[in-house]
């Protein structure tokens, strides 16, 4: 049972990581535009 729960938690973390990396890849260009403005950098 504990092993099954570990597998589920690892799967959720892996899914989140994949979504995060894909999201980061797509928003990299818009992030560079934001980096030009120091206000948005402070908000991050």
C-alpha positions in Angstrom: 0.0 0.0 0.0 2.8 2.4 0.9 4.6 1.5 -2.3 1.5 2.2 -4.3 1.1 5.6 -2.6 4.7 6.4 -3.4 4.2 5.6 -7.1 1.1 7.9 -7.3 3.0 10.8 -5.6 6.0 10.3 -7.9 3.7 10.3 -10.9 2.0 13.5 -9.8 5.3 15.2 -9.3 6.6 14.0 -12.6 3.5 15.3 -14.4 3.8 18.7 -12.7 7.5 18.8 -13.7 6.7 18.0 -17.3 4.0 20.6 -17.4 6.3 23.1 -15.8 9.2 22.5 -18.3 6.8 22.7 -21.3 5.2 25.9 -19.9 8.7 27.4 -19.3 9.7 26.5 -22.8 6.6 28.2 -24.3 6.8 31.3 -22.1 10.5 31.9 -22.4 10.0 34.4 -25.2 7.4 36.4 -23.3 9.6 36.2 -20.2 12.4 38.0 -22.1 9.9 40.8 -22.9 9.0 41.0 -19.3 12.7 41.1 -18.3 13.0 44.4 -20.0 10.7 45.9 -17.4 12.2 46.0 -13.9 8.7 46.3 -12.3 7.6 42.9 -13.6 10.9 41.4 -12.4 10.2 42.7 -8.9 6.7 41.1 -9.0 8.2 37.7 -9.8 
